[in-house]
């Protein structure tokens, strides 16, 4: 295996670790920004290094279409192509089954996509996905899985789980660089605990370098979300990294880390920046609002990032409605926020003050003590007492969009 995973500290289920990859020694828990085609929109690789980014995620499907994995390979791999000295992770292309379903046809052989570039059919098999990722050269590569939205029920969920297990063997057989790249399997099974358990056990039998929890953050209610994460982290090996795919809301990352997860990725911090929204300890700050037009404070007075040290809310308000620089500055700030959150999670676990960190985080986001019930339930399972920062019988709605967009009161 081309990684080493050393746990440095714990609090109940939460753990802080050193994840040593071929290109970088990472500290977990960690958040990975999504650079679909080898770039984080609006930011340079030097800026990403400055803010402490450890791993960037690239998208196999999009890179295979343009500029093509063959060209990336000819030019020395994705690290060299994008001038990124730290770690990379590539997804398998499986998520596009959900996001581009109108363009995709799924069979046992693989997934046939209609190319959004030229309209031609493109067959992505488990073997082809791994071959593409071997050419791209990321530190971590993901097995092709059969992805189904968690909001779907019935036999399709079971079919996708068993197909994911059959495909992992094809991925392992096709993987030609196991001493340079780490193949992670992906746990599927929807919201069904029995199917999730079967998938976990099947993947663990394959003794992979790491494991991901897939098929979440797709519209399921938050109570179901955390219970799947809790079930999978409890069953996955203690000495291997655990990656919850598609999770990027700060509250979700704190909860999943308390439940024993290590790695996360999502487009949310940069995508929400392009819509003029900043991440702050209290929730989100919408810079497009008129009230920002004459606000001379920084986005977040407690933030040490270049944007908060240099620019006012009024200035960024002026930019976000008219100029690309606005989304670039907000992307920088939001990713800085996510990297600091990762560092704070790691250090609080190592230093034995994780419960205090969680309570401080929740107090800032929910100053009235109205912590959502699903968070309270998850923290009880994680063995973290949050009674000092949550009012009794808190019962806010538990839909996906309810908590991450909690707006700062002006």
C-alpha positions as CSV (number, residue, x, y, z in Angstrom):
1,X,0.0,0.0,0.0
2,X,1.2,3.5,-0.9
3,X,0.0,5.1,2.4
4,X,0.6,5.0,6.1
5,X,-2.1,5.9,8.5
6,X,-1.0,6.7,12.1
7,X,-3.6,7.7,14.7
8,X,-2.2,10.5,16.9
9,X,-5.1,11.2,19.2
10,X,-8.7,10.1,20.0
11,X,-11.8,11.2,21.8
12,X,-14.2,8.2,21.9
13,X,-15.0,7.7,18.2
14,X,-13.2,10.8,17.0
15,X,-9.6,10.5,15.9
16,X,-6.8,12.7,14.6
17,X,-4.2,11.0,12.4
18,X,-1.3,11.5,10.1
19,X,-2.0,10.2,6.6
20,X,1.3,9.8,4.7
21,X,0.7,9.7,1.0
22,X,3.3,9.6,-1.9
23,X,3.2,13.4,-2.4
24,X,2.3,14.7,1.1
25,X,2.0,14.0,4.8
26,X,-1.6,15.0,5.7
27,X,-3.2,15.7,9.0
28,X,-6.8,14.4,9.5
29,X,-9.6,15.2,9.8
30,X,-9.2,17.0,6.5
31,X,-11.4,18.7,3.9
32,X,-10.5,18.4,0.2
33,X,-11.6,21.1,-2.2
34,X,-12.9,19.9,-5.6
35,X,-10.9,20.9,-8.6
36,X,-13.0,19.2,-11.3
37,X,-10.7,19.7,-14.2
38,X,-7.4,20.2,-12.4
39,X,-8.2,23.6,-11.0
40,X,-10.0,25.2,-8.1
41,X,-12.0,28.0,-9.8
42,X,-10.3,31.3,-9.3
43,X,-7.4,30.2,-7.1
44,X,-3.8,29.4,-8.0
45,X,-2.0,26.3,-6.6
46,X,0.3,28.7,-4.6
47,X,-2.7,30.2,-2.9
48,X,-4.0,26.7,-2.1
49,X,-0.7,25.9,-0.5
50,X,-0.8,29.2,1.5
51,X,-4.1,28.4,3.0
52,X,-3.0,24.9,4.0
53,X,-4.8,22.7,1.5
54,X,-3.4,19.1,1.7
55,X,-5.4,17.2,-1.0
56,X,-7.2,18.4,-4.1
57,X,-9.9,16.3,-5.7
58,X,-10.0,15.9,-9.5
59,X,-12.8,14.4,-11.5
60,X,-12.0,11.4,-13.7
61,X,-15.0,11.8,-16.0
62,X,-14.3,15.4,-16.8
63,X,-10.5,15.0,-17.1
64,X,-10.9,12.0,-19.4
65,X,-13.1,14.2,-21.7
66,X,-10.8,17.2,-21.6
67,X,-7.8,17.4,-21.8
68,X,-7.8,13.5,-21.8
69,X,-5.9,11.2,-19.5
70,X,-3.5,10.3,-22.3
71,X,-2.3,13.9,-22.7
72,X,-2.0,14.3,-18.9
73,X,0.1,11.1,-18.8
74,X,2.3,12.3,-21.7
75,X,2.9,15.6,-19.8
76,X,4.0,13.8,-16.6
77,X,0.8,13.3,-14.7
78,X,-1.7,15.6,-13.1
79,X,0.6,16.8,-10.3
80,X,3.1,18.2,-12.9
81,X,0.3,19.3,-15.3
82,X,-1.3,21.5,-12.7
83,X,1.9,22.3,-10.8
84,X,0.6,20.9,-7.5
85,X,3.2,19.4,-5.2
86,X,0.9,18.0,-2.6
87,X,-1.6,15.1,-2.7
88,X,-4.4,14.5,-5.2
89,X,-7.4,12.3,-5.2
90,X,-9.4,11.4,-8.2
91,X,-13.0,10.1,-8.1
92,X,-14.0,7.2,-10.4
93,X,-16.6,9.0,-12.5
94,X,-19.4,7.1,-10.7
95,X,-21.0,10.1,-9.2
96,X,-21.9,11.3,-12.8
97,X,-24.4,8.4,-12.9
98,X,-26.5,10.5,-10.6
99,X,-25.6,14.0,-11.6
100,X,-25.8,13.3,-15.4
101,X,-28.3,10.5,-15.3
102,X,-30.2,11.8,-18.3
103,X,-26.9,11.3,-20.2
104,X,-26.1,7.8,-18.7
105,X,-27.1,4.2,-19.2
106,X,-25.9,1.8,-16.5
107,X,-25.4,-2.0,-17.2
108,X,-23.2,-4.7,-15.6
109,X,-20.5,-3.8,-18.2
110,X,-20.2,-0.2,-17.1
111,X,-21.8,3.2,-17.6
112,X,-22.4,4.6,-21.1
113,X,-22.4,8.4,-21.0
114,X,-23.4,10.8,-23.7
115,X,-20.4,13.2,-23.9
116,X,-21.4,16.8,-23.0
117,X,-18.5,17.9,-25.3
118,X,-19.4,16.3,-28.6
119,X,-22.5,14.2,-27.8
120,X,-20.8,10.9,-28.6
121,X,-21.3,7.8,-26.4
122,X,-18.5,7.1,-23.9
123,X,-18.3,3.7,-22.1
124,X,-16.8,3.9,-18.6
125,X,-16.1,0.4,-17.2
126,X,-14.4,-0.3,-13.9
127,X,-11.3,-1.3,-15.8
128,X,-11.4,1.9,-17.9
129,X,-11.9,4.1,-14.8
130,X,-8.9,2.6,-13.1
131,X,-6.8,2.8,-16.3
132,X,-7.7,6.5,-16.6
133,X,-6.8,7.1,-13.0
134,X,-3.5,5.3,-13.3
135,X,-2.6,7.6,-16.1
136,X,-3.7,10.7,-14.2
137,X,-1.5,9.6,-11.3
138,X,-3.3,10.8,-8.1
139,X,-2.2,9.6,-4.7
140,X,-5.7,8.2,-4.0
141,X,-8.0,6.7,-6.7
142,X,-11.6,5.6,-6.2
143,X,-13.2,2.4,-7.4
144,X,-16.1,2.8,-9.9
145,X,-19.3,2.1,-7.9
146,X,-22.9,2.0,-8.9
147,X,-24.3,5.2,-7.4
148,X,-28.0,5.6,-6.5
149,X,-29.6,8.6,-4.8
150,X,-30.5,7.9,-1.2
151,X,-34.0,9.2,-1.9
152,X,-34.6,6.2,-4.2
153,X,-36.0,3.0,-2.6
154,X,-36.7,-0.5,-3.7
155,X,-34.7,-3.2,-5.5
156,X,-32.5,-0.7,-7.3
157,X,-30.6,0.1,-4.1
158,X,-29.8,-3.6,-3.5
159,X,-28.8,-4.1,-7.2
160,X,-26.4,-1.1,-6.9
161,X,-24.8,-2.4,-3.7
162,X,-24.1,-5.9,-5.1
163,X,-22.8,-4.4,-8.4
164,X,-20.5,-2.2,-6.4
165,X,-19.0,-5.3,-4.8
166,X,-18.6,-7.1,-8.1
167,X,-17.0,-4.0,-9.7
168,X,-14.5,-3.6,-6.9
169,X,-12.9,-6.9,-7.9
170,X,-12.6,-5.7,-11.5
171,X,-11.1,-2.4,-10.2
172,X,-8.5,-4.3,-8.1
173,X,-7.5,-6.5,-11.1
174,X,-7.2,-3.5,-13.4
175,X,-5.0,-1.5,-10.9
176,X,-1.5,-1.4,-12.3
177,X,0.2,1.0,-9.8
178,X,-0.7,-0.3,-6.3
179,X,2.7,0.8,-4.9
180,X,2.2,4.4,-6.0
181,X,-1.6,4.9,-5.9
182,X,-4.1,3.9,-3.2
183,X,-7.4,2.3,-4.4
184,X,-10.3,3.1,-2.0
185,X,-13.5,1.2,-2.1
186,X,-16.9,2.8,-1.6
187,X,-19.6,1.6,0.7
188,X,-23.1,1.8,-0.9
189,X,-26.5,0.5,0.3
190,X,-28.7,3.6,0.5
191,X,-30.3,4.1,3.9
192,X,-30.7,0.3,4.5
193,X,-28.6,-0.8,7.4
194,X,-28.5,-4.4,6.3
195,X,-27.3,-3.5,2.8
196,X,-24.7,-1.1,4.2
197,X,-23.4,-3.8,6.6
198,X,-23.1,-6.3,3.7
199,X,-21.2,-3.8,1.6
200,X,-18.8,-2.8,4.4
201,X,-18.0,-6.5,5.2
202,X,-17.5,-7.3,1.5
203,X,-15.1,-4.3,1.0
204,X,-13.2,-5.0,4.2
205,X,-12.6,-8.6,3.1
206,X,-10.6,-7.1,0.1
207,X,-8.2,-5.4,2.5
208,X,-8.0,-2.0,0.6
209,X,-5.8,0.9,1.7
210,X,-8.9,3.0,2.6
211,X,-12.6,3.1,2.5
212,X,-15.2,5.7,1.5
213,X,-18.9,6.1,2.5
214,X,-20.8,7.0,-0.6
215,X,-24.3,7.7,-1.7
216,X,-25.0,10.4,1.0
217,X,-25.5,14.2,0.9
218,X,-28.0,13.7,-1.9
219,X,-31.2,14.9,-0.3
220,X,-31.8,12.4,2.5
221,X,-33.0,13.7,5.9
222,X,-30.2,14.5,8.3
223,X,-31.2,11.9,10.9
224,X,-30.7,9.2,8.3
225,X,-27.5,10.8,7.1
226,X,-25.7,10.7,10.5
227,X,-27.0,7.2,11.3
228,X,-25.4,5.8,8.1
229,X,-22.1,7.5,8.8
230,X,-22.2,6.2,12.4
231,X,-22.9,2.7,11.3
232,X,-20.2,2.6,8.6
233,X,-17.5,4.2,10.7
234,X,-18.1,1.8,13.5
235,X,-17.7,-1.2,11.1
236,X,-14.8,0.0,9.0
237,X,-11.2,-0.9,10.1
238,X,-9.7,1.2,12.9
239,X,-6.3,1.5,11.2
240,X,-7.5,2.7,7.7
241,X,-8.7,6.1,6.6
242,X,-12.5,6.7,6.3
243,X,-13.7,9.2,3.7
244,X,-17.3,10.5,3.7
245,X,-17.9,11.6,0.1
246,X,-19.7,14.8,-0.9
247,X,-19.8,16.3,2.6
248,X,-18.8,20.0,2.9
249,X,-21.1,21.8,5.3
250,X,-19.0,22.7,8.4
251,X,-21.7,21.4,10.8
252,X,-21.8,18.0,9.0
253,X,-18.0,17.7,9.1
254,X,-17.9,18.3,12.8
255,X,-20.6,15.7,13.4
256,X,-19.0,13.1,11.1
257,X,-15.6,13.7,12.7
258,X,-17.1,13.1,16.1
259,X,-18.4,9.8,14.7
260,X,-15.0,8.7,13.5
261,X,-14.7,9.9,9.9
262,X,-11.4,11.4,8.6
263,X,-11.8,12.9,5.1
264,X,-14.4,15.0,3.3
265,X,-14.9,16.7,-0.1
266,X,-17.5,19.0,-1.6
267,X,-18.0,21.8,-4.1
268,X,-20.0,23.7,-1.5
269,X,-17.4,26.2,-0.1
270,X,-16.4,27.4,-3.6
271,X,-19.8,27.1,-5.3
272,X,-21.5,29.1,-2.5
273,X,-18.7,31.7,-2.9
274,X,-19.6,32.2,-6.5
275,X,-23.1,33.1,-5.4
276,X,-21.7,35.7,-3.0
277,X,-21.9,33.8,0.3
278,X,-19.2,33.6,2.9
279,X,-18.7,30.9,5.6
280,X,-18.4,32.3,9.1
281,X,-18.5,30.8,12.6
282,X,-22.1,31.9,13.0
283,X,-23.3,30.2,9.7
284,X,-23.2,32.1,6.4
285,X,-22.9,35.8,5.4
286,X,-24.6,36.8,2.2
287,X,-22.5,39.5,0.7
288,X,-25.0,40.4,-2.0
289,X,-27.5,41.8,0.5
290,X,-28.0,45.6,0.4
291,X,-27.1,45.9,4.0
292,X,-23.5,45.0,3.1
293,X,-23.1,48.0,0.8
294,X,-21.7,50.3,3.5
295,X,-20.4,47.7,6.0
296,X,-16.7,48.5,6.7
297,X,-16.1,45.3,8.7
298,X,-14.2,42.3,7.4
299,X,-16.2,39.2,6.4
300,X,-15.2,37.6,9.7
301,X,-13.4,39.7,12.3
302,X,-11.9,36.6,13.9
303,X,-10.5,35.3,10.6
304,X,-6.8,35.7,9.8
305,X,-7.1,35.1,6.0
306,X,-5.7,37.5,3.5
307,X,-9.2,38.5,2.4
308,X,-10.4,39.4,5.9
309,X,-7.2,41.3,6.7
310,X,-7.4,43.3,3.5
311,X,-11.0,43.9,2.3
312,X,-14.3,45.1,3.7
313,X,-17.7,43.6,3.3
314,X,-18.7,46.8,1.4
315,X,-15.9,46.3,-1.1
316,X,-16.7,42.6,-1.7
317,X,-20.4,43.4,-1.9
318,X,-19.6,45.8,-4.8
319,X,-17.6,43.1,-6.5
320,X,-19.8,40.0,-6.1
321,X,-22.6,41.6,-8.1
322,X,-20.4,42.7,-11.0
323,X,-16.8,41.3,-11.0
324,X,-15.2,37.8,-11.0
325,X,-12.8,39.0,-8.3
326,X,-15.6,38.9,-5.8
327,X,-16.1,35.1,-6.2
328,X,-12.3,34.6,-6.2
329,X,-11.9,36.5,-2.9
330,X,-14.9,34.6,-1.3
331,X,-13.5,31.3,-2.6
332,X,-10.2,32.0,-0.9
333,X,-11.9,33.0,2.4
334,X,-14.2,30.0,2.3
335,X,-11.5,27.5,1.7
336,X,-9.3,29.1,4.3
337,X,-12.2,28.7,6.7
338,X,-12.5,25.0,5.8
339,X,-8.7,24.4,6.2
340,X,-8.8,26.1,9.6
341,X,-11.7,24.0,10.6
342,X,-9.7,20.9,9.7
343,X,-6.7,22.1,11.7
344,X,-8.9,22.9,14.7
345,X,-10.5,19.5,14.6
346,X,-7.1,17.8,14.4
347,X,-5.5,19.9,17.2
348,X,-8.5,19.7,19.6
349,X,-8.5,15.9,19.4
350,X,-4.7,15.6,19.8
351,X,-4.7,18.0,22.7
352,X,-7.6,16.3,24.5
353,X,-10.1,19.2,24.2
354,X,-12.4,18.0,21.4
355,X,-15.7,18.2,23.5
356,X,-14.8,21.8,24.3
357,X,-14.2,22.6,20.7
358,X,-17.5,21.0,19.6
359,X,-19.4,23.0,22.2
360,X,-17.7,26.3,21.2
361,X,-18.5,25.5,17.5
362,X,-22.1,24.9,18.3
363,X,-22.5,27.9,20.6
364,X,-21.3,30.2,17.8
365,X,-23.6,28.6,15.2
366,X,-26.6,28.3,17.5
367,X,-26.3,31.1,20.2
368,X,-29.9,30.5,21.3
369,X,-29.1,26.9,22.1
370,X,-31.4,25.7,19.3
371,X,-29.0,22.9,18.2
372,X,-31.0,20.6,15.8
373,X,-32.2,17.4,17.2
374,X,-30.2,15.3,14.7
375,X,-27.0,16.9,15.9
376,X,-27.9,16.2,19.6
377,X,-28.7,12.6,18.7
378,X,-25.4,12.1,16.8
379,X,-23.4,13.7,19.6
380,X,-25.0,11.4,22.1
381,X,-23.9,8.4,20.1
382,X,-20.4,10.0,19.7
383,X,-20.2,10.3,23.5
384,X,-19.9,14.1,23.5
385,X,-21.9,16.0,26.1
386,X,-23.3,19.2,24.5
387,X,-25.8,20.0,27.2
388,X,-24.0,23.2,28.0
389,X,-24.6,24.6,24.5
390,X,-28.0,23.1,23.5
391,X,-31.4,23.8,24.9
392,X,-33.5,20.7,25.9
393,X,-36.0,19.3,23.5
394,X,-34.5,21.1,20.5
395,X,-36.4,20.0,17.5
396,X,-35.6,22.1,14.4
397,X,-36.5,20.5,11.0
398,X,-33.9,18.1,9.8
399,X,-33.8,18.6,6.1
400,X,-30.4,19.1,4.4
401,X,-30.8,22.8,3.7
402,X,-32.0,23.8,7.2
403,X,-28.7,24.2,9.1
404,X,-25.8,24.9,6.8
405,X,-27.3,28.1,5.5
406,X,-28.0,29.6,9.0
407,X,-27.7,33.3,8.3
408,X,-25.8,35.8,10.4
409,X,-28.1,38.3,11.9
410,X,-27.1,41.9,11.2
